[in-house]
């Protein structure tokens, strides 16, 4: 496993895409600060300038490249030849994307701290101010980041599963981008129009993607998801395990 991880980190570190795309995330955070900073300073800091969806999109683009491009180019055969088994190759790729996910969230927090220290983008708000859940704003930011890491890990598990099922990098990116930006609306329509039993439909995987947004805006999204924060958390963790295992099974059975 150590050799596979070292190889995956080497490839990720020497690709240009994972690095320059971070500038796109920072530009998005600057835009959010300029657009909302005067009225929603506390919320912007708590959500790291609304970086959740852009981080998920970056993970889709970079993560699907790690999987699908190697299937397309047949370079996966070299990895499998030198690895002990397929499981270590799959797990190494999953861990690599997860570590990159942690890195993106760390960058988002650092940029947020900078923006809330230097008054260039938005109004500075006190870190010790009590905000959501009777916690300080700094704790709110840490908690929201932790919650979003779990939500984005669900996206990683979907990326791994779909990349093993579909060899086309473009198709994987398109499907996951639709899930990120439209999944909540699709789930909401299922629940609002009573398409099937609500008690069952509310546990669909698109609905649990509301975990982060509901955490920082419970009053609005609870009415949409019909689940509490702990229920969304449990559902998200269960789907992470399910999709990760399904991805591994597909990867193991896949003919290269």
C-alpha positions in Angstrom: 0.0 0.0 0.0 2.8 2.4 0.8 4.3 2.1 -2.7 0.9 2.7 -4.3 0.2 5.8 -2.1 3.6 7.2 -2.8 3.0 6.8 -6.6 -0.4 8.4 -6.5 0.8 11.4 -4.5 3.8 11.7 -6.9 1.4 11.8 -9.9 -1.0 14.2 -8.2 1.8 16.6 -7.1 3.3 16.7 -10.6 0.1 17.4 -12.4 -0.6 21.1 -13.1 -4.4 20.8 -12.9 -4.7 20.1 -9.1 -2.6 23.2 -8.4 -3.8 25.9 -10.8 -7.4 25.0 -10.2 -7.0 26.2 -6.6 -6.7 29.7 -7.9 -10.2 29.3 -9.4 -11.5 28.4 -5.8 -9.8 31.5 -4.4 -11.3 33.7 -7.1 -14.7 32.3 -6.3 -14.2 33.1 -2.6 -13.2 36.7 -3.5 -16.3 37.0 -5.7 -18.5 35.8 -2.8 -16.9 38.2 -0.4 -17.4 41.2 -2.7 -21.0 40.2 -3.5 -22.1 39.3 0.1 -19.5 40.6 2.5 -21.3 43.7 3.6 -24.5 41.9 4.7 -23.4 38.3 5.4 -20.0 38.6 7.0 -20.6 36.0 9.7 -22.1 33.5 7.3 -19.3 33.9 4.8 -16.7 33.2 7.5 -18.6 30.3 8.9 -18.9 28.7 5.4 -15.3 29.7 4.3 -16.8 32.1 1.8 -19.3 29.5 0.5 -16.5 27.3 -0.8 -18.3 24.0 -0.3 -19.7 23.5 -3.8 -16.6 24.8 -5.6 -14.5 22.3 -3.6 -16.8 19.5 -4.6 -16.5 20.6 -8.3 -12.7 20.6 -8.1 -12.8 17.2 -6.5 -14.9 15.9 -9.4 -12.6 17.3 -12.0 -9.3 16.2 -10.3 -10.7 12.9 -8.9 -12.2 11.7 -12.1 -8.9 12.5 -13.9 -7.1 10.2 -11.4 -9.5 7.3 -12.2 -11.1 7.7 -15.6 -8.1 9.1 -17.5 -6.0 6.1 -16.5 -8.7 3.8 -17.7 -8.9 5.7 -21.0 -5.1 5.7 -21.5 -4.7 2.1 -20.2 -2.0 3.3 -17.8 -4.0 1.6 -15.1 -2.5 -1.7 -16.4 1.0 -0.7 -15.3 -0.3 0.1 -11.8 -2.1 -3.3 -11.5 0.9 -5.2 -12.7 3.2 -3.8 -10.0 0.6 -3.8 -7.2 -0.1 -6.7 -4.8 -3.8 -6.7 -5.7 -6.5 -4.5 -7.2 -7.7 -3.5 -3.7 -4.5 -1.6 -2.9 -4.7 0.4 -6.2 -8.3 1.4 -5.6 -7.8 2.3 -1.9 -4.6 4.3 -2.8 -6.6 6.4 -5.3 -9.4 6.9 -2.8 -7.0 8.0 0.0 -5.2 10.4 -2.4 -8.4 12.2 -3.4 -9.4 12.3 0.3 -6.1 13.9 1.3 -6.5 16.4 -1.5 -9.9 17.1 -0.2 -8.4 17.9 3.3 -5.8 20.1 1.5 -8.5 22.1 -0.3 -10.5 22.7 2.9 -7.3 23.8 4.7 -6.6 26.3 1.9 -10.2 27.6 2.2 -9.8 28.1 5.9 -6.4 29.9 5.5 -7.9 32.2 2.9 -10.9 32.9 5.1 -8.7 33.8 8.0 -6.7 36.1 5.8 -9.9 37.8 4.4 -11.2 38.3 7.9 -7.9 39.8 9.1 -7.1 42.1 6.2 -10.1 44.3 5.3 -9.7 44.0 1.5 -12.7 41.8 0.5 -15.4 42.0 3.2 -16.1 43.6 6.5 -14.0 42.0 9.4 -16.2 40.3 11.9 -15.0 39.2 15.4 -13.9 35.6 15.7 -15.3 35.4 19.3 -18.7 36.6 18.4 -21.5 34.1 19.2 -23.2 32.9 16.1 -24.8 29.6 15.2 -25.5 26.8 17.8 -24.3 29.3 20.5 -20.7 28.8 19.4 -18.1 31.3 18.5 -17.6 32.2 14.9 -14.2 30.5 14.8 -15.7 27.2 16.1 -18.6 27.6 13.6 -16.0 27.8 10.8 -14.2 24.7 12.1 -17.4 22.7 12.6 -18.8 23.6 9.2 -15.5 22.6 7.6 -15.6 19.3 9.4 -19.2 18.7 8.2 -18.3 19.6 4.7 -15.3 17.2 4.6 -17.9 14.4 5.3 -20.2 15.7 2.6 -17.4 16.0 0.1 -16.2 12.5 0.9 -19.6 11.3 -0.3 -18.8 13.0 -3.6 -15.4 11.3 -3.6 -17.1 7.9 -3.2 -19.4 8.7 -6.1 -16.5 9.7 -8.2 -14.7 6.5 -7.5 -17.8 4.4 -8.3 -18.8 6.2 -11.5 -15.2 6.3 -12.7 -15.0 2.5 -12.4 -18.3 2.2 -14.2 -17.7 4.8 -17.0 -14.4 5.1 -18.7 -15.2 8.6 -20.1 -13.7 11.3 -18.0 -16.0 13.9 -19.5 -19.2 11.9 -18.8 -18.1 11.3 -15.2 -17.5 15.0 -14.7 -20.8 16.0 -16.2 -22.9 13.5 -14.1 -21.2 14.5 -10.9 -21.5 18.2 -11.6 -25.2 17.8 -12.2 -25.5 15.9 -8.9 -23.7 18.7 -7.1 -25.6 21.6 -8.5 -29.0 20.1 -9.1 -29.2 17.1 -6.7 -30.8 19.1 -3.9 -33.5 20.5 -6.2 -34.2 17.0 -7.7 -34.6 15.5 -4.2 -36.7 18.4 -3.1 -39.1 17.9 -6.0 -39.4 14.2 -5.1 -40.4 15.1 -1.6 -42.6 18.1 -2.4 -44.7 16.3 -5.0 -45.1 13.2 -2.9 -43.5 10.9 -5.5 -43.4 7.8 -3.4 -43.4 7.4 0.4 -41.8 10.4 2.0 -40.3 8.4 4.9 -38.3 6.4 2.4 -37.6 9.0 -0.3 -36.1 11.4 2.2 -33.2 9.0 2.7 -32.2 9.2 -1.0 -28.5 10.0 -1.6 -29.2 13.3 -3.3 -31.0 14.5 -0.1 -28.1 13.7 2.2 -25.9 16.0 0.1 -27.8 18.8 2.0 -25.7 18.0 5.1 -23.4 21.1 4.9 -26.0 23.6 3.7 -28.5 22.5 6.3 -25.8 22.7 9.1 -25.3 26.4 8.5 -29.0 27.1 7.5 -31.1 24.7 9.4 -34.3 26.6 9.4 -34.5 26.6 5.6 -33.1 23.3 4.6 -34.7 21.2 7.3 -38.0 22.0 5.5 -36.4 20.8 2.3 -34.7 17.6 3.5 -37.2 16.4 6.1 -34.3 15.1 8.1 -32.5 16.4 11.1 -28.7 17.1 11.1 -27.9 13.8 12.9 -30.0 11.9 10.4 -28.3 13.6 7.5 -24.9 12.8 9.0 -25.9 9.1 9.5 -27.2 8.9 6.0 -24.1 10.5 4.5 -21.8 8.1 6.3 -23.8 5.1 5.3 -23.8 6.1 1.6 -20.0 6.8 1.8 -19.5 3.2 2.9 -22.0 1.8 0.4 -20.6 3.7 -2.7 -17.0 3.0 -1.7 -17.6 -0.7 -1.4 -19.6 -0.8 -4.7 -16.8 1.1 -6.4 -14.3 -1.4 -5.1 -16.5 -4.4 -6.3 -16.8 -2.8 -9.8 -13.1 -2.1 -9.9 -12.2 -5.6 -8.9 -14.5 -7.2 -11.5 -13.6 -4.7 -14.2 -11.8 -6.1 -17.3 -8.9 -4.0 -18.4 
